[in-house]
Amino acid sequence: MALGAVGFAPAPMSHFDNLYPTANYSPSCGDGAAVNCQADGTYHSFYIHSSVPSLFRTGLRAAFNDLGTTDIDTVELTWSDFNQTYDDVYIYGLQLGNFTAGRAICRYAVNTRVCNAWRMELDTEALPSGYEFAKALTYHEGLHTVGMTHGGNAAPAQTDTDADLGCLRTPVVSGSRFIGNHNINQINAFY
Ligand SMILES: [Zn+2]
């Protein structure tokens, strides 16, 4: 099938491909891009800035621990261990506005497909639902930092609420606080 051509992520165990680049989503990765670029490898560190509310930290750590059960290895770094330029995910809270709860932006692109350092922004005003929402949002943004896309960017395109999208459903809801077997299969097939 044509979608299996060189350059597209393999999706041997699923009915859709949502690991960047897909046949429906292949913008160039670059510094400052809000693109779901590939991670640079299986080592994926994260640092939680003090601007992230304490309630949110618990959800963040739980979500990254779960991501670490895939073929991606996650580790939390302290500030003294964290290299601002070259380490993976720098997470901080701010007021994003425009009803945006979170976003993942590439800080340092290795090339037009791969990002080595991310900034995950979480809206401190969008957390009225507390821990469960925090966890769901962290799963969602965390999977963006390893190249996972929304349903509309999958190939073939899916509705953004398709159950197989797990935490990548949009809008993010507390009920999507799990990675999901489909996404796990996609990650493990690629990394
Ligand atoms: Zn998203």
py3Dmol code that shows the C-alpha trace and the ligand (Angstrom):
import py3Dmol

protein = """\
ATOM      1  CA  MET A   1       0.000   0.000   0.000  1.00  0.00           C
ATOM      2  CA  ALA A   2       1.281   3.450  -0.920  1.00  0.00           C
ATOM      3  CA  LEU A   3       1.302   4.778   2.636  1.00  0.00           C
ATOM      4  CA  GLY A   4       4.118   2.378   3.462  1.00  0.00           C
ATOM      5  CA  ALA A   5       6.535   4.270   1.217  1.00  0.00           C
ATOM      6  CA  VAL A   6       9.958   5.193   2.561  1.00  0.00           C
ATOM      7  CA  GLY A   7       9.797   8.240   4.820  1.00  0.00           C
ATOM      8  CA  PHE A   8       6.515   7.455   6.469  1.00  0.00           C
ATOM      9  CA  ALA A   9       6.245   5.867   9.888  1.00  0.00           C
ATOM     10  CA  PRO A  10       5.291   2.198   9.853  1.00  0.00           C
ATOM     11  CA  ALA A  11       1.927   1.315  11.296  1.00  0.00           C
ATOM     12  CA  PRO A  12       1.818  -2.458  11.068  1.00  0.00           C
ATOM     13  CA  MET A  13      -0.759  -3.111  13.760  1.00  0.00           C
ATOM     14  CA  SER A  14      -3.319  -0.396  13.249  1.00  0.00           C
ATOM     15  CA  HIS A  15      -5.845   1.021  10.867  1.00  0.00           C
ATOM     16  CA  PHE A  16      -4.325   4.499  10.853  1.00  0.00           C
ATOM     17  CA  ASP A  17      -0.914   6.135  11.078  1.00  0.00           C
ATOM     18  CA  ASN A  18      -0.613   9.097  13.462  1.00  0.00           C
ATOM     19  CA  LEU A  19       3.146   9.244  13.896  1.00  0.00           C
ATOM     20  CA  TYR A  20       4.735  12.171  12.059  1.00  0.00           C
ATOM     21  CA  PRO A  21       5.219  12.455   9.170  1.00  0.00           C
ATOM     22  CA  THR A  22       1.995  10.923   7.919  1.00  0.00           C
ATOM     23  CA  ALA A  23       0.578  11.014   4.411  1.00  0.00           C
ATOM     24  CA  ASN A  24      -1.719  13.827   5.644  1.00  0.00           C
ATOM     25  CA  TYR A  25       0.710  15.773   7.829  1.00  0.00           C
ATOM     26  CA  SER A  26       4.327  16.540   6.999  1.00  0.00           C
ATOM     27  CA  PRO A  27       5.176  20.216   7.693  1.00  0.00           C
ATOM     28  CA  SER A  28       8.863  20.876   8.272  1.00  0.00           C
ATOM     29  CA  CYS A  29      10.172  20.649  11.792  1.00  0.00           C
ATOM     30  CA  GLY A  30      12.256  23.641  12.893  1.00  0.00           C
ATOM     31  CA  ASP A  31      13.206  25.847  15.822  1.00  0.00           C
ATOM     32  CA  GLY A  32      10.074  27.439  17.253  1.00  0.00           C
ATOM     33  CA  ALA A  33       7.713  25.273  15.229  1.00  0.00           C
ATOM     34  CA  ALA A  34       4.504  23.959  16.765  1.00  0.00           C
ATOM     35  CA  VAL A  35       4.916  20.797  14.689  1.00  0.00           C
ATOM     36  CA  ASN A  36       4.568  17.241  15.992  1.00  0.00           C
ATOM     37  CA  CYS A  37       8.181  16.403  15.067  1.00  0.00           C
ATOM     38  CA  GLN A  38       9.849  13.064  15.809  1.00  0.00           C
ATOM     39  CA  ALA A  39      11.931  12.720  18.959  1.00  0.00           C
ATOM     40  CA  ASP A  40      15.693  12.376  18.461  1.00  0.00           C
ATOM     41  CA  GLY A  41      15.840   8.954  20.072  1.00  0.00           C
ATOM     42  CA  THR A  42      14.415   6.866  22.856  1.00  0.00           C
ATOM     43  CA  TYR A  43      15.955   8.928  25.702  1.00  0.00           C
ATOM     44  CA  HIS A  44      13.440  11.620  26.640  1.00  0.00           C
ATOM     45  CA  SER A  45      14.225  13.745  29.691  1.00  0.00           C
ATOM     46  CA  PHE A  46      11.974  16.361  31.211  1.00  0.00           C
ATOM     47  CA  TYR A  47      12.396  19.266  33.580  1.00  0.00           C
ATOM     48  CA  ILE A  48       9.467  20.873  35.390  1.00  0.00           C
ATOM     49  CA  HIS A  49       9.886  24.603  35.895  1.00  0.00           C
ATOM     50  CA  SER A  50       8.770  26.180  39.184  1.00  0.00           C
ATOM     51  CA  SER A  51       6.022  28.041  37.276  1.00  0.00           C
ATOM     52  CA  VAL A  52       4.049  24.786  37.010  1.00  0.00           C
ATOM     53  CA  PRO A  53       1.484  24.534  39.846  1.00  0.00           C
ATOM     54  CA  SER A  54       2.169  21.789  42.378  1.00  0.00           C
ATOM     55  CA  LEU A  55      -1.122  20.029  41.643  1.00  0.00           C
ATOM     56  CA  PHE A  56      -0.063  19.756  38.038  1.00  0.00           C
ATOM     57  CA  ARG A  57       3.332  18.267  38.864  1.00  0.00           C
ATOM     58  CA  THR A  58       1.829  15.054  40.146  1.00  0.00           C
ATOM     59  CA  GLY A  59      -0.084  14.577  36.903  1.00  0.00           C
ATOM     60  CA  LEU A  60       2.976  15.435  34.853  1.00  0.00           C
ATOM     61  CA  ARG A  61       5.135  12.834  36.572  1.00  0.00           C
ATOM     62  CA  ALA A  62       2.470  10.143  36.315  1.00  0.00           C
ATOM     63  CA  ALA A  63       2.020  10.789  32.607  1.00  0.00           C
ATOM     64  CA  PHE A  64       5.754  10.792  31.847  1.00  0.00           C
ATOM     65  CA  ASN A  65       6.226   7.631  33.896  1.00  0.00           C
ATOM     66  CA  ASP A  66       3.588   5.957  31.755  1.00  0.00           C
ATOM     67  CA  LEU A  67       5.245   7.185  28.571  1.00  0.00           C
ATOM     68  CA  GLY A  68       8.361   5.485  29.930  1.00  0.00           C
ATOM     69  CA  THR A  69       6.598   2.112  29.778  1.00  0.00           C
ATOM     70  CA  THR A  70       6.751   2.321  25.973  1.00  0.00           C
ATOM     71  CA  ASP A  71      10.021   2.052  24.038  1.00  0.00           C
ATOM     72  CA  ILE A  72      10.647   5.692  25.034  1.00  0.00           C
ATOM     73  CA  ASP A  73      12.726   6.054  28.209  1.00  0.00           C
ATOM     74  CA  THR A  74      11.779   9.039  30.342  1.00  0.00           C
ATOM     75  CA  VAL A  75      13.716  10.592  33.201  1.00  0.00           C
ATOM     76  CA  GLU A  76      13.075  13.705  35.254  1.00  0.00           C
ATOM     77  CA  LEU A  77      16.052  16.018  35.614  1.00  0.00           C
ATOM     78  CA  THR A  78      16.790  18.581  38.281  1.00  0.00           C
ATOM     79  CA  TRP A  79      17.779  22.046  37.171  1.00  0.00           C
ATOM     80  CA  SER A  80      21.471  21.343  37.777  1.00  0.00           C
ATOM     81  CA  ASP A  81      21.256  18.339  35.441  1.00  0.00           C
ATOM     82  CA  PHE A  82      19.290  20.125  32.801  1.00  0.00           C
ATOM     83  CA  ASN A  83      21.025  21.585  29.770  1.00  0.00           C
ATOM     84  CA  GLN A  84      18.662  24.269  28.515  1.00  0.00           C
ATOM     85  CA  THR A  85      19.748  23.951  24.941  1.00  0.00           C
ATOM     86  CA  TYR A  86      20.053  20.268  24.347  1.00  0.00           C
ATOM     87  CA  ASP A  87      17.858  18.363  26.745  1.00  0.00           C
ATOM     88  CA  ASP A  88      14.421  17.220  25.838  1.00  0.00           C
ATOM     89  CA  VAL A  89      11.319  18.700  27.410  1.00  0.00           C
ATOM     90  CA  TYR A  90      11.258  21.938  29.375  1.00  0.00           C
ATOM     91  CA  ILE A  91       7.833  22.253  30.954  1.00  0.00           C
ATOM     92  CA  TYR A  92       6.454  25.492  32.268  1.00  0.00           C
ATOM     93  CA  GLY A  93       3.205  27.200  33.054  1.00  0.00           C
ATOM     94  CA  LEU A  94       1.911  30.470  31.702  1.00  0.00           C
ATOM     95  CA  GLN A  95      -1.276  32.089  30.472  1.00  0.00           C
ATOM     96  CA  LEU A  96      -1.749  30.992  26.884  1.00  0.00           C
ATOM     97  CA  GLY A  97      -5.163  32.578  26.243  1.00  0.00           C
ATOM     98  CA  ASN A  98      -7.430  31.791  23.295  1.00  0.00           C
ATOM     99  CA  PHE A  99      -8.773  28.730  25.119  1.00  0.00           C
ATOM    100  CA  THR A 100      -5.462  26.947  24.583  1.00  0.00           C
ATOM    101  CA  ALA A 101      -4.781  24.514  27.423  1.00  0.00           C
ATOM    102  CA  GLY A 102      -1.338  23.405  26.300  1.00  0.00           C
ATOM    103  CA  ARG A 103       1.057  23.201  23.394  1.00  0.00           C
ATOM    104  CA  ALA A 104       4.404  21.658  22.510  1.00  0.00           C
ATOM    105  CA  ILE A 105       6.920  23.754  20.604  1.00  0.00           C
ATOM    106  CA  CYS A 106      10.244  22.601  19.205  1.00  0.00           C
ATOM    107  CA  ARG A 107      13.106  24.611  20.722  1.00  0.00           C
ATOM    108  CA  TYR A 108      15.955  22.921  18.901  1.00  0.00           C
ATOM    109  CA  ALA A 109      15.449  20.992  15.680  1.00  0.00           C
ATOM    110  CA  VAL A 110      18.070  18.487  14.578  1.00  0.00           C
ATOM    111  CA  ASN A 111      16.738  18.565  11.023  1.00  0.00           C
ATOM    112  CA  THR A 112      13.443  19.079   9.194  1.00  0.00           C
ATOM    113  CA  ARG A 113      11.942  15.956  10.755  1.00  0.00           C
ATOM    114  CA  VAL A 114      13.524  15.607  14.204  1.00  0.00           C
ATOM    115  CA  CYS A 115      13.390  17.799  17.315  1.00  0.00           C
ATOM    116  CA  ASN A 116      15.910  17.398  20.132  1.00  0.00           C
ATOM    117  CA  ALA A 117      14.569  19.915  22.653  1.00  0.00           C
ATOM    118  CA  TRP A 118      10.989  20.904  23.372  1.00  0.00           C
ATOM    119  CA  ARG A 119       9.122  23.502  25.341  1.00  0.00           C
ATOM    120  CA  MET A 120       5.830  22.236  26.715  1.00  0.00           C
ATOM    121  CA  GLU A 121       3.585  25.117  27.719  1.00  0.00           C
ATOM    122  CA  LEU A 122       0.683  24.498  30.067  1.00  0.00           C
ATOM    123  CA  ASP A 123      -1.955  27.120  30.767  1.00  0.00           C
ATOM    124  CA  THR A 124      -2.101  27.839  34.469  1.00  0.00           C
ATOM    125  CA  GLU A 125      -5.611  29.261  34.044  1.00  0.00           C
ATOM    126  CA  ALA A 126      -6.980  26.188  32.274  1.00  0.00           C
ATOM    127  CA  LEU A 127      -6.700  23.786  35.165  1.00  0.00           C
ATOM    128  CA  PRO A 128      -9.999  23.994  37.014  1.00  0.00           C
ATOM    129  CA  SER A 129     -10.430  20.228  36.792  1.00  0.00           C
ATOM    130  CA  GLY A 130      -7.256  19.581  38.747  1.00  0.00           C
ATOM    131  CA  TYR A 131      -5.176  16.451  38.755  1.00  0.00           C
ATOM    132  CA  GLU A 132      -7.096  14.308  36.266  1.00  0.00           C
ATOM    133  CA  PHE A 133      -7.192  17.031  33.670  1.00  0.00           C
ATOM    134  CA  ALA A 134      -3.532  17.772  34.299  1.00  0.00           C
ATOM    135  CA  LYS A 135      -2.679  14.148  33.627  1.00  0.00           C
ATOM    136  CA  ALA A 136      -4.784  13.996  30.470  1.00  0.00           C
ATOM    137  CA  LEU A 137      -3.248  17.196  29.143  1.00  0.00           C
ATOM    138  CA  THR A 138       0.270  15.993  29.925  1.00  0.00           C
ATOM    139  CA  TYR A 139      -0.286  12.711  28.104  1.00  0.00           C
ATOM    140  CA  HIS A 140      -1.573  14.672  25.145  1.00  0.00           C
ATOM    141  CA  GLU A 141       1.287  17.169  24.942  1.00  0.00           C
ATOM    142  CA  GLY A 142       3.839  14.526  25.908  1.00  0.00           C
ATOM    143  CA  LEU A 143       2.860  12.383  22.940  1.00  0.00           C
ATOM    144  CA  HIS A 144       3.179  15.392  20.651  1.00  0.00           C
ATOM    145  CA  THR A 145       6.849  15.562  21.741  1.00  0.00           C
ATOM    146  CA  VAL A 146       7.453  12.110  20.284  1.00  0.00           C
ATOM    147  CA  GLY A 147       5.689  12.910  17.018  1.00  0.00           C
ATOM    148  CA  MET A 148       2.150  11.725  17.653  1.00  0.00           C
ATOM    149  CA  THR A 149      -0.595  13.675  15.857  1.00  0.00           C
ATOM    150  CA  HIS A 150      -4.283  14.488  16.211  1.00  0.00           C
ATOM    151  CA  GLY A 151      -6.851  12.398  14.364  1.00  0.00           C
ATOM    152  CA  GLY A 152      -7.281  14.885  11.533  1.00  0.00           C
ATOM    153  CA  ASN A 153      -3.559  14.625  10.731  1.00  0.00           C
ATOM    154  CA  ALA A 154      -3.541  10.836  10.735  1.00  0.00           C
ATOM    155  CA  ALA A 155      -3.546   8.780   7.556  1.00  0.00           C
ATOM    156  CA  PRO A 156      -6.223   7.967   6.781  1.00  0.00           C
ATOM    157  CA  ALA A 157      -7.677  10.914   8.672  1.00  0.00           C
ATOM    158  CA  GLN A 158      -9.795  10.118  11.718  1.00  0.00           C
ATOM    159  CA  THR A 159     -12.319  12.167  13.621  1.00  0.00           C
ATOM    160  CA  ASP A 160     -10.552  13.998  16.470  1.00  0.00           C
ATOM    161  CA  THR A 161     -12.670  12.087  18.973  1.00  0.00           C
ATOM    162  CA  ASP A 162     -11.917   8.556  17.684  1.00  0.00           C
ATOM    163  CA  ALA A 163     -11.491   6.332  20.748  1.00  0.00           C
ATOM    164  CA  ASP A 164      -8.263   4.781  19.420  1.00  0.00           C
ATOM    165  CA  LEU A 165      -6.612   8.189  19.710  1.00  0.00           C
ATOM    166  CA  GLY A 166      -6.616   7.798  23.503  1.00  0.00           C
ATOM    167  CA  CYS A 167      -5.040  10.895  25.036  1.00  0.00           C
ATOM    168  CA  LEU A 168      -4.625  12.488  21.613  1.00  0.00           C
ATOM    169  CA  ARG A 169      -8.333  13.084  21.280  1.00  0.00           C
ATOM    170  CA  THR A 170      -9.303  16.748  21.022  1.00  0.00           C
ATOM    171  CA  PRO A 171     -10.516  18.557  22.925  1.00  0.00           C
ATOM    172  CA  VAL A 172      -8.556  17.046  25.802  1.00  0.00           C
ATOM    173  CA  VAL A 173     -10.905  15.574  28.376  1.00  0.00           C
ATOM    174  CA  SER A 174     -10.212  13.964  31.727  1.00  0.00           C
ATOM    175  CA  GLY A 175     -11.468  10.652  30.349  1.00  0.00           C
ATOM    176  CA  SER A 176      -8.506  10.495  27.947  1.00  0.00           C
ATOM    177  CA  ARG A 177      -5.901  10.104  30.691  1.00  0.00           C
ATOM    178  CA  PHE A 178      -4.193   7.087  29.169  1.00  0.00           C
ATOM    179  CA  ILE A 179      -1.819   6.650  26.255  1.00  0.00           C
ATOM    180  CA  GLY A 180      -3.902   4.001  24.515  1.00  0.00           C
ATOM    181  CA  ASN A 181      -2.892   0.749  22.834  1.00  0.00           C
ATOM    182  CA  HIS A 182      -2.970   2.233  19.373  1.00  0.00           C
ATOM    183  CA  ASN A 183      -0.500   4.989  20.302  1.00  0.00           C
ATOM    184  CA  ILE A 184       1.724   2.549  22.197  1.00  0.00           C
ATOM    185  CA  ASN A 185       1.898   0.310  19.125  1.00  0.00           C
ATOM    186  CA  GLN A 186       2.755   3.280  16.928  1.00  0.00           C
ATOM    187  CA  ILE A 187       5.533   4.441  19.278  1.00  0.00           C
ATOM    188  CA  ASN A 188       7.031   0.997  19.745  1.00  0.00           C
ATOM    189  CA  ALA A 189       6.983   0.259  16.029  1.00  0.00           C
ATOM    190  CA  PHE A 190       8.885   3.434  15.285  1.00  0.00           C
ATOM    191  CA  TYR A 191      11.353   3.942  18.152  1.00  0.00           C
TER     192      TYR A 191
END
"""
ligand_1 = """\
1
ZN
Zn -2.700 18.477 20.514
"""
view = py3Dmol.view(width=600, height=400)
view.addModel(protein, "pdb")
view.setStyle({"model": 0}, {"cartoon": {"style": "trace"}})
view.addModel(ligand_1, "xyz")
view.setStyle({"model": 1}, {"stick": {}})
view.zoomTo()
view.show()
